[in-house]
Amino acid sequence: MSEEEYLCEANYNESYISPDVLEEQELINNSDILTFIFPIFWLDAPSKLVGWFSRVFTYGFRYYNDDEQE
């Protein structure tokens, strides 16, 4: 996660999303189902997958601040 991506997530800001993340989000939007298959060690996903979640499931794409929802 780059510094720009971190600052956008920390401030609930949609101003910067890198092109590779936009490509992944488009693939997700065009999919009917997502399946994540990974070994469960210590009851959590592998760190690379957690990093992918952090980068791709961004504010404004898959979640919003509860105060801002209508």
LUMMI-875659 format. One record per residue: x, y, z of N, C-alpha, C in turn; residue number from 1; residue in one letter. Coordinates in Angstrom, 1 decimal, m for minus. Example, Ala and Ser with C-alpha at 12.3 -4.5 7.8 and 13.67 -1.06 7.14 Angstrom:
# residues 2
<site><n_X>13.2</n_X><n_Y>m5.7</n_Y><n_Z>7.8</n_Z><ca_X>12.3</ca_X><ca_Y>m4.5</ca_Y><ca_Z>7.8</ca_Z><c_X>13.2</c_X><c_Y>m3.3</c_Y><c_Z>7.8</c_Z><pos>1</pos><code>A</code></site>
<site><n_X>12.8</n_X><n_Y>m2.2</n_Y><n_Z>7.1</n_Z><ca_X>13.7</ca_X><ca_Y>m1.1</ca_Y><ca_Z>7.1</ca_Z><c_X>12.9</c_X><c_Y>0.0</c_Y><c_Z>7.9</c_Z><pos>2</pos><code>S</code></site>
***
This chain:
# residues 70
<site><n_X>0.9</n_X><n_Y>m1.2</n_Y><n_Z>0.0</n_Z><ca_X>0.0</ca_X><ca_Y>0.0</ca_Y><ca_Z>0.0</ca_Z><c_X>0.9</c_X><c_Y>1.2</c_Y><c_Z>0.0</c_Z><pos>1</pos><code>M</code></site>
<site><n_X>0.7</n_X><n_Y>2.1</n_Y><n_Z>m0.9</n_Z><ca_X>1.5</ca_X><ca_Y>3.3</ca_Y><ca_Z>m1.0</ca_Z><c_X>1.0</c_X><c_Y>4.3</c_Y><c_Z>0.0</c_Z><pos>2</pos><code>S</code></site>
<site><n_X>1.9</n_X><n_Y>5.4</n_Y><n_Z>0.2</n_Z><ca_X>1.5</ca_X><ca_Y>6.4</ca_Y><ca_Z>1.2</ca_Z><c_X>0.2</c_X><c_Y>7.1</c_Y><c_Z>0.8</c_Z><pos>3</pos><code>E</code></site>
<site><n_X>0.1</n_X><n_Y>7.4</n_Y><n_Z>m0.5</n_Z><ca_X>m1.2</ca_X><ca_Y>8.0</ca_Y><ca_Z>m1.0</ca_Z><c_X>m2.4</c_X><c_Y>7.2</c_Y><c_Z>m0.7</c_Z><pos>4</pos><code>E</code></site>
<site><n_X>m2.3</n_X><n_Y>5.9</n_Y><n_Z>m0.9</n_Z><ca_X>m3.4</ca_X><ca_Y>5.0</ca_Y><ca_Z>m0.7</ca_Z><c_X>m3.7</c_X><c_Y>5.0</c_Y><c_Z>0.8</c_Z><pos>5</pos><code>E</code></site>
<site><n_X>m2.7</n_X><n_Y>4.9</n_Y><n_Z>1.7</n_Z><ca_X>m2.9</ca_X><ca_Y>4.9</ca_Y><ca_Z>3.1</ca_Z><c_X>m3.6</c_X><c_Y>6.2</c_Y><c_Z>3.6</c_Z><pos>6</pos><code>Y</code></site>
<site><n_X>m3.1</n_X><n_Y>7.3</n_Y><n_Z>3.1</n_Z><ca_X>m3.7</ca_X><ca_Y>8.6</ca_Y><ca_Z>3.5</ca_Z><c_X>m5.2</c_X><c_Y>8.7</c_Y><c_Z>3.1</c_Z><pos>7</pos><code>L</code></site>
<site><n_X>m5.5</n_X><n_Y>8.2</n_Y><n_Z>1.9</n_Z><ca_X>m6.9</ca_X><ca_Y>8.2</ca_Y><ca_Z>1.4</ca_Z><c_X>m7.8</c_X><c_Y>7.4</c_Y><c_Z>2.3</c_Z><pos>8</pos><code>C</code></site>
<site><n_X>m7.3</n_X><n_Y>6.2</n_Y><n_Z>2.7</n_Z><ca_X>m8.1</ca_X><ca_Y>5.3</ca_Y><ca_Z>3.6</ca_Z><c_X>m8.2</c_X><c_Y>5.9</c_Y><c_Z>5.0</c_Z><pos>9</pos><code>E</code></site>
<site><n_X>m7.1</n_X><n_Y>6.5</n_Y><n_Z>5.5</n_Z><ca_X>m7.2</ca_X><ca_Y>7.0</ca_Y><ca_Z>6.8</ca_Z><c_X>m8.1</c_X><c_Y>8.2</c_Y><c_Z>7.0</c_Z><pos>10</pos><code>A</code></site>
<site><n_X>m8.3</n_X><n_Y>8.9</n_Y><n_Z>5.9</n_Z><ca_X>m9.1</ca_X><ca_Y>10.1</ca_Y><ca_Z>5.9</ca_Z><c_X>m10.5</c_X><c_Y>9.9</c_Y><c_Z>5.2</c_Z><pos>11</pos><code>N</code></site>
<site><n_X>m10.8</n_X><n_Y>8.7</n_Y><n_Z>4.9</n_Z><ca_X>m12.1</ca_X><ca_Y>8.4</ca_Y><ca_Z>4.2</ca_Z><c_X>m12.2</c_X><c_Y>9.3</c_Y><c_Z>2.9</c_Z><pos>12</pos><code>Y</code></site>
<site><n_X>m11.1</n_X><n_Y>9.2</n_Y><n_Z>2.1</n_Z><ca_X>m11.0</ca_X><ca_Y>10.1</ca_Y><ca_Z>0.9</ca_Z><c_X>m10.9</c_X><c_Y>9.2</c_Y><c_Z>m0.3</c_Z><pos>13</pos><code>N</code></site>
<site><n_X>m11.6</n_X><n_Y>9.5</n_Y><n_Z>m1.4</n_Z><ca_X>m11.6</ca_X><ca_Y>8.7</ca_Y><ca_Z>m2.6</ca_Z><c_X>m10.7</c_X><c_Y>9.4</c_Y><c_Z>m3.7</c_Z><pos>14</pos><code>E</code></site>
<site><n_X>m9.8</n_X><n_Y>10.3</n_Y><n_Z>m3.3</n_Z><ca_X>m9.1</ca_X><ca_Y>11.2</ca_Y><ca_Z>m4.3</ca_Z><c_X>m8.1</c_X><c_Y>10.4</c_Y><c_Z>m5.1</c_Z><pos>15</pos><code>S</code></site>
<site><n_X>m7.4</n_X><n_Y>9.4</n_Y><n_Z>m4.5</n_Z><ca_X>m6.4</ca_X><ca_Y>8.7</ca_Y><ca_Z>m5.2</ca_Z><c_X>m6.6</c_X><c_Y>7.2</c_Y><c_Z>m5.1</c_Z><pos>16</pos><code>Y</code></site>
<site><n_X>m6.7</n_X><n_Y>6.6</n_Y><n_Z>m6.3</n_Z><ca_X>m6.7</ca_X><ca_Y>5.1</ca_Y><ca_Z>m6.4</ca_Z><c_X>m5.8</c_X><c_Y>4.8</c_Y><c_Z>m7.6</c_Z><pos>17</pos><code>I</code></site>
<site><n_X>m4.9</n_X><n_Y>3.9</n_Y><n_Z>m7.3</n_Z><ca_X>m3.9</ca_X><ca_Y>3.6</ca_Y><ca_Z>m8.4</ca_Z><c_X>m4.5</c_X><c_Y>2.8</c_Y><c_Z>m9.5</c_Z><pos>18</pos><code>S</code></site>
<site><n_X>m4.0</n_X><n_Y>2.8</n_Y><n_Z>m10.7</n_Z><ca_X>m4.6</ca_X><ca_Y>2.2</ca_Y><ca_Z>m11.9</ca_Z><c_X>m4.7</c_X><c_Y>0.7</c_Y><c_Z>m11.7</c_Z><pos>19</pos><code>P</code></site>
<site><n_X>m3.7</n_X><n_Y>0.0</n_Y><n_Z>m11.0</n_Z><ca_X>m3.9</ca_X><ca_Y>m1.5</ca_Y><ca_Z>m10.8</ca_Z><c_X>m5.0</c_X><c_Y>m1.8</c_Y><c_Z>m9.9</c_Z><pos>20</pos><code>D</code></site>
<site><n_X>m5.3</n_X><n_Y>m1.0</n_Y><n_Z>m8.9</n_Z><ca_X>m6.4</ca_X><ca_Y>m1.2</ca_Y><ca_Z>m8.0</ca_Z><c_X>m7.8</c_X><c_Y>m1.0</c_Y><c_Z>m8.8</c_Z><pos>21</pos><code>V</code></site>
<site><n_X>m7.8</n_X><n_Y>0.1</n_Y><n_Z>m9.6</n_Z><ca_X>m9.0</ca_X><ca_Y>0.3</ca_Y><ca_Z>m10.4</ca_Z><c_X>m9.3</c_X><c_Y>m0.9</c_Y><c_Z>m11.3</c_Z><pos>22</pos><code>L</code></site>
<site><n_X>m8.3</n_X><n_Y>m1.5</n_Y><n_Z>m11.9</n_Z><ca_X>m8.4</ca_X><ca_Y>m2.7</ca_Y><ca_Z>m12.7</ca_Z><c_X>m9.0</c_X><c_Y>m3.8</c_Y><c_Z>m11.9</c_Z><pos>23</pos><code>E</code></site>
<site><n_X>m8.5</n_X><n_Y>m4.1</n_Y><n_Z>m10.7</n_Z><ca_X>m9.0</ca_X><ca_Y>m5.1</ca_Y><ca_Z>m9.9</ca_Z><c_X>m10.5</c_X><c_Y>m4.9</c_Y><c_Z>m9.5</c_Z><pos>24</pos><code>E</code></site>
<site><n_X>m10.8</n_X><n_Y>m3.6</n_Y><n_Z>m9.2</n_Z><ca_X>m12.2</ca_X><ca_Y>m3.3</ca_Y><ca_Z>m8.8</ca_Z><c_X>m13.1</c_X><c_Y>m3.5</c_Y><c_Z>m10.0</c_Z><pos>25</pos><code>Q</code></site>
<site><n_X>m12.7</n_X><n_Y>m3.2</n_Y><n_Z>m11.2</n_Z><ca_X>m13.5</ca_X><ca_Y>m3.5</ca_Y><ca_Z>m12.4</ca_Z><c_X>m13.7</c_X><c_Y>m4.9</c_Y><c_Z>m12.6</c_Z><pos>26</pos><code>E</code></site>
<site><n_X>m12.7</n_X><n_Y>m5.8</n_Y><n_Z>m12.4</n_Z><ca_X>m12.9</ca_X><ca_Y>m7.2</ca_Y><ca_Z>m12.5</ca_Z><c_X>m13.9</c_X><c_Y>m7.7</c_Y><c_Z>m11.4</c_Z><pos>27</pos><code>L</code></site>
<site><n_X>m13.8</n_X><n_Y>m7.2</n_Y><n_Z>m10.2</n_Z><ca_X>m14.8</ca_X><ca_Y>m7.6</ca_Y><ca_Z>m9.2</ca_Z><c_X>m16.2</c_X><c_Y>m7.2</c_Y><c_Z>m9.6</c_Z><pos>28</pos><code>I</code></site>
<site><n_X>m16.4</n_X><n_Y>m6.0</n_Y><n_Z>m10.1</n_Z><ca_X>m17.7</ca_X><ca_Y>m5.5</ca_Y><ca_Z>m10.5</ca_Z><c_X>m18.3</c_X><c_Y>m6.3</c_Y><c_Z>m11.6</c_Z><pos>29</pos><code>N</code></site>
<site><n_X>m17.4</n_X><n_Y>m6.9</n_Y><n_Z>m12.5</n_Z><ca_X>m17.9</ca_X><ca_Y>m7.6</ca_Y><ca_Z>m13.6</ca_Z><c_X>m18.0</c_X><c_Y>m9.1</c_Y><c_Z>m13.3</c_Z><pos>30</pos><code>N</code></site>
<site><n_X>m17.8</n_X><n_Y>m9.5</n_Y><n_Z>m12.0</n_Z><ca_X>m17.9</ca_X><ca_Y>m10.9</ca_Y><ca_Z>m11.6</ca_Z><c_X>m19.2</c_X><c_Y>m11.2</c_Y><c_Z>m11.0</c_Z><pos>31</pos><code>S</code></site>
<site><n_X>m19.6</n_X><n_Y>m12.4</n_Y><n_Z>m11.1</n_Z><ca_X>m20.9</ca_X><ca_Y>m12.9</ca_Y><ca_Z>m10.4</ca_Z><c_X>m20.6</c_X><c_Y>m13.4</c_Y><c_Z>m9.0</c_Z><pos>32</pos><code>D</code></site>
<site><n_X>m19.4</n_X><n_Y>m13.9</n_Y><n_Z>m8.8</n_Z><ca_X>m19.1</ca_X><ca_Y>m14.4</ca_Y><ca_Z>m7.5</ca_Z><c_X>m17.6</c_X><c_Y>m14.3</c_Y><c_Z>m7.3</c_Z><pos>33</pos><code>I</code></site>
<site><n_X>m17.2</n_X><n_Y>m14.1</n_Y><n_Z>m6.0</n_Z><ca_X>m15.8</ca_X><ca_Y>m14.1</ca_Y><ca_Z>m5.6</ca_Z><c_X>m15.5</c_X><c_Y>m15.3</c_Y><c_Z>m4.7</c_Z><pos>34</pos><code>L</code></site>
<site><n_X>m14.5</n_X><n_Y>m16.1</n_Y><n_Z>m4.9</n_Z><ca_X>m14.2</ca_X><ca_Y>m17.2</ca_Y><ca_Z>m4.0</ca_Z><c_X>m12.7</c_X><c_Y>m17.0</c_Y><c_Z>m3.6</c_Z><pos>35</pos><code>T</code></site>
<site><n_X>m12.4</n_X><n_Y>m17.0</n_Y><n_Z>m2.3</n_Z><ca_X>m11.1</ca_X><ca_Y>m16.9</ca_Y><ca_Z>m1.8</ca_Z><c_X>m10.7</c_X><c_Y>m18.2</c_Y><c_Z>m1.2</c_Z><pos>36</pos><code>F</code></site>
<site><n_X>m9.7</n_X><n_Y>m18.9</n_Y><n_Z>m1.7</n_Z><ca_X>m9.3</ca_X><ca_Y>m20.2</ca_Y><ca_Z>m1.2</ca_Z><c_X>m7.9</c_X><c_Y>m20.0</c_Y><c_Z>m0.7</c_Z><pos>37</pos><code>I</code></site>
<site><n_X>m7.7</n_X><n_Y>m20.2</n_Y><n_Z>0.6</n_Z><ca_X>m6.4</ca_X><ca_Y>m20.1</ca_Y><ca_Z>1.2</ca_Z><c_X>m6.3</c_X><c_Y>m20.9</c_Y><c_Z>2.4</c_Z><pos>38</pos><code>F</code></site>
<site><n_X>m5.1</n_X><n_Y>m21.3</n_Y><n_Z>2.8</n_Z><ca_X>m4.9</ca_X><ca_Y>m22.1</ca_Y><ca_Z>4.1</ca_Z><c_X>m5.1</c_X><c_Y>m21.2</c_Y><c_Z>5.3</c_Z><pos>39</pos><code>P</code></site>
<site><n_X>m5.7</n_X><n_Y>m21.7</n_Y><n_Z>6.3</n_Z><ca_X>m6.0</ca_X><ca_Y>m20.9</ca_Y><ca_Z>7.5</ca_Z><c_X>m4.9</c_X><c_Y>m21.3</c_Y><c_Z>8.5</c_Z><pos>40</pos><code>I</code></site>
<site><n_X>m4.0</n_X><n_Y>m20.4</n_Y><n_Z>8.7</n_Z><ca_X>m2.9</ca_X><ca_Y>m20.5</ca_Y><ca_Z>9.7</ca_Z><c_X>m3.2</c_X><c_Y>m19.4</c_Y><c_Z>10.7</c_Z><pos>41</pos><code>F</code></site>
<site><n_X>m3.3</n_X><n_Y>m19.8</n_Y><n_Z>12.0</n_Z><ca_X>m3.5</ca_X><ca_Y>m18.8</ca_Y><ca_Z>13.1</ca_Z><c_X>m4.8</c_X><c_Y>m18.1</c_Y><c_Z>12.8</c_Z><pos>42</pos><code>W</code></site>
<site><n_X>m5.8</n_X><n_Y>m18.7</n_Y><n_Z>12.2</n_Z><ca_X>m7.2</ca_X><ca_Y>m18.2</ca_Y><ca_Z>12.0</ca_Z><c_X>m7.2</c_X><c_Y>m16.9</c_Y><c_Z>11.3</c_Z><pos>43</pos><code>L</code></site>
<site><n_X>m6.4</n_X><n_Y>m16.7</n_Y><n_Z>10.3</n_Z><ca_X>m6.4</ca_X><ca_Y>m15.5</ca_Y><ca_Z>9.5</ca_Z><c_X>m5.9</c_X><c_Y>m15.8</c_Y><c_Z>8.1</c_Z><pos>44</pos><code>D</code></site>
<site><n_X>m6.2</n_X><n_Y>m14.9</n_Y><n_Z>7.2</n_Z><ca_X>m5.8</ca_X><ca_Y>m15.0</ca_Y><ca_Z>5.8</ca_Z><c_X>m4.3</c_X><c_Y>m14.7</c_Y><c_Z>5.7</c_Z><pos>45</pos><code>A</code></site>
<site><n_X>m3.6</n_X><n_Y>m15.2</n_Y><n_Z>4.7</n_Z><ca_X>m2.2</ca_X><ca_Y>m14.8</ca_Y><ca_Z>4.5</ca_Z><c_X>m2.0</c_X><c_Y>m13.3</c_Y><c_Z>4.4</c_Z><pos>46</pos><code>P</code></site>
<site><n_X>m0.8</n_X><n_Y>m12.9</n_Y><n_Z>4.7</n_Z><ca_X>m0.6</ca_X><ca_Y>m11.4</ca_Y><ca_Z>4.7</ca_Z><c_X>m0.7</c_X><c_Y>m10.8</c_Y><c_Z>3.4</c_Z><pos>47</pos><code>S</code></site>
<site><n_X>m0.4</n_X><n_Y>m11.5</n_Y><n_Z>2.3</n_Z><ca_X>m0.5</ca_X><ca_Y>m10.9</ca_Y><ca_Z>0.9</ca_Z><c_X>m2.0</c_X><c_Y>m10.7</c_Y><c_Z>0.6</c_Z><pos>48</pos><code>K</code></site>
<site><n_X>m2.8</n_X><n_Y>m11.7</n_Y><n_Z>1.0</n_Z><ca_X>m4.3</ca_X><ca_Y>m11.5</ca_Y><ca_Z>0.8</ca_Z><c_X>m4.9</c_X><c_Y>m10.4</c_Y><c_Z>1.6</c_Z><pos>49</pos><code>L</code></site>
<site><n_X>m4.5</n_X><n_Y>m10.3</n_Y><n_Z>2.8</n_Z><ca_X>m4.9</ca_X><ca_Y>m9.2</ca_Y><ca_Z>3.7</ca_Z><c_X>m4.5</c_X><c_Y>m7.8</c_Y><c_Z>3.1</c_Z><pos>50</pos><code>V</code></site>
<site><n_X>m3.3</n_X><n_Y>m7.8</n_Y><n_Z>2.5</n_Z><ca_X>m2.8</ca_X><ca_Y>m6.6</ca_Y><ca_Z>1.9</ca_Z><c_X>m3.7</c_X><c_Y>m6.3</c_Y><c_Z>0.6</c_Z><pos>51</pos><code>G</code></site>
<site><n_X>m4.0</n_X><n_Y>m7.3</n_Y><n_Z>m0.1</n_Z><ca_X>m4.9</ca_X><ca_Y>m7.1</ca_Y><ca_Z>m1.3</ca_Z><c_X>m6.2</c_X><c_Y>m6.6</c_Y><c_Z>m0.9</c_Z><pos>52</pos><code>W</code></site>
<site><n_X>m6.8</n_X><n_Y>m7.2</n_Y><n_Z>0.2</n_Z><ca_X>m8.1</ca_X><ca_Y>m6.6</ca_Y><ca_Z>0.7</ca_Z><c_X>m8.0</c_X><c_Y>m5.2</c_Y><c_Z>1.0</c_Z><pos>53</pos><code>F</code></site>
<site><n_X>m6.9</n_X><n_Y>m4.8</n_Y><n_Z>1.7</n_Z><ca_X>m6.7</ca_X><ca_Y>m3.4</ca_Y><ca_Z>2.1</ca_Z><c_X>m6.6</c_X><c_Y>m2.5</c_Y><c_Z>0.9</c_Z><pos>54</pos><code>S</code></site>
<site><n_X>m5.9</n_X><n_Y>m2.9</n_Y><n_Z>m0.1</n_Z><ca_X>m5.8</ca_X><ca_Y>m2.1</ca_Y><ca_Z>m1.3</ca_Z><c_X>m7.0</c_X><c_Y>m2.0</c_Y><c_Z>m2.2</c_Z><pos>55</pos><code>R</code></site>
<site><n_X>m7.7</n_X><n_Y>m3.1</n_Y><n_Z>m2.4</n_Z><ca_X>m8.8</ca_X><ca_Y>m3.2</ca_Y><ca_Z>m3.4</ca_Z><c_X>m10.1</c_X><c_Y>m2.8</c_Y><c_Z>m2.8</c_Z><pos>56</pos><code>V</code></site>
<site><n_X>m10.4</n_X><n_Y>m3.3</n_Y><n_Z>m1.6</n_Z><ca_X>m11.7</ca_X><ca_Y>m2.9</ca_Y><ca_Z>m1.0</ca_Z><c_X>m11.6</c_X><c_Y>m1.6</c_Y><c_Z>m0.3</c_Z><pos>57</pos><code>F</code></site>
<site><n_X>m11.6</n_X><n_Y>m0.5</n_Y><n_Z>m1.1</n_Z><ca_X>m11.3</ca_X><ca_Y>0.8</ca_Y><ca_Z>m0.6</ca_Z><c_X>m12.6</c_X><c_Y>1.5</c_Y><c_Z>m0.2</c_Z><pos>58</pos><code>T</code></site>
<site><n_X>m12.4</n_X><n_Y>2.6</n_Y><n_Z>0.5</n_Z><ca_X>m13.5</ca_X><ca_Y>3.5</ca_Y><ca_Z>0.9</ca_Z><c_X>m14.2</c_X><c_Y>4.0</c_Y><c_Z>m0.4</c_Z><pos>59</pos><code>Y</code></site>
<site><n_X>m15.5</n_X><n_Y>3.9</n_Y><n_Z>m0.4</n_Z><ca_X>m16.2</ca_X><ca_Y>4.4</ca_Y><ca_Z>m1.6</ca_Z><c_X>m16.4</c_X><c_Y>3.3</c_Y><c_Z>m2.6</c_Z><pos>60</pos><code>G</code></site>
<site><n_X>m15.6</n_X><n_Y>2.2</n_Y><n_Z>m2.5</n_Z><ca_X>m15.9</ca_X><ca_Y>1.0</ca_Y><ca_Z>m3.4</ca_Z><c_X>m16.7</c_X><c_Y>0.0</c_Y><c_Z>m2.7</c_Z><pos>61</pos><code>F</code></site>
<site><n_X>m16.3</n_X><n_Y>m0.4</n_Y><n_Z>m1.5</n_Z><ca_X>m17.1</ca_X><ca_Y>m1.4</ca_Y><ca_Z>m0.8</ca_Z><c_X>m17.6</c_X><c_Y>m1.0</c_Y><c_Z>0.6</c_Z><pos>62</pos><code>R</code></site>
<site><n_X>m17.2</n_X><n_Y>0.2</n_Y><n_Z>1.0</n_Z><ca_X>m17.7</ca_X><ca_Y>0.6</ca_Y><ca_Z>2.3</ca_Z><c_X>m17.8</c_X><c_Y>2.1</c_Y><c_Z>2.4</c_Z><pos>63</pos><code>Y</code></site>
<site><n_X>m18.6</n_X><n_Y>2.6</n_Y><n_Z>3.3</n_Z><ca_X>m18.7</ca_X><ca_Y>4.0</ca_Y><ca_Z>3.5</ca_Z><c_X>m18.7</c_X><c_Y>4.3</c_Y><c_Z>5.0</c_Z><pos>64</pos><code>Y</code></site>
<site><n_X>m18.5</n_X><n_Y>5.5</n_Y><n_Z>5.4</n_Z><ca_X>m18.6</ca_X><ca_Y>5.9</ca_Y><ca_Z>6.8</ca_Z><c_X>m20.1</c_X><c_Y>5.9</c_Y><c_Z>7.2</c_Z><pos>65</pos><code>N</code></site>
<site><n_X>m20.5</n_X><n_Y>5.3</n_Y><n_Z>8.3</n_Z><ca_X>m21.9</ca_X><ca_Y>5.2</ca_Y><ca_Z>8.6</ca_Z><c_X>m22.6</c_X><c_Y>6.6</c_Y><c_Z>8.7</c_Z><pos>66</pos><code>D</code></site>
<site><n_X>m21.9</n_X><n_Y>7.6</n_Y><n_Z>9.1</n_Z><ca_X>m22.4</ca_X><ca_Y>8.9</ca_Y><ca_Z>9.2</ca_Z><c_X>m22.8</c_X><c_Y>9.5</c_Y><c_Z>7.8</c_Z><pos>67</pos><code>D</code></site>
<site><n_X>m22.2</n_X><n_Y>9.0</n_Y><n_Z>6.8</n_Z><ca_X>m22.4</ca_X><ca_Y>9.6</ca_Y><ca_Z>5.4</ca_Z><c_X>m23.5</c_X><c_Y>8.8</c_Y><c_Z>4.6</c_Z><pos>68</pos><code>E</code></site>
<site><n_X>m23.9</n_X><n_Y>7.7</n_Y><n_Z>5.1</n_Z><ca_X>m24.9</ca_X><ca_Y>6.9</ca_Y><ca_Z>4.3</ca_Z><c_X>m26.3</c_X><c_Y>7.6</c_Y><c_Z>4.5</c_Z><pos>69</pos><code>Q</code></site>
<site><n_X>m27.1</n_X><n_Y>7.5</n_Y><n_Z>3.5</n_Z><ca_X>m28.4</ca_X><ca_Y>8.0</ca_Y><ca_Z>3.5</ca_Z><c_X>m29.4</c_X><c_Y>7.0</c_Y><c_Z>4.0</c_Z><pos>70</pos><code>E</code></site>
***
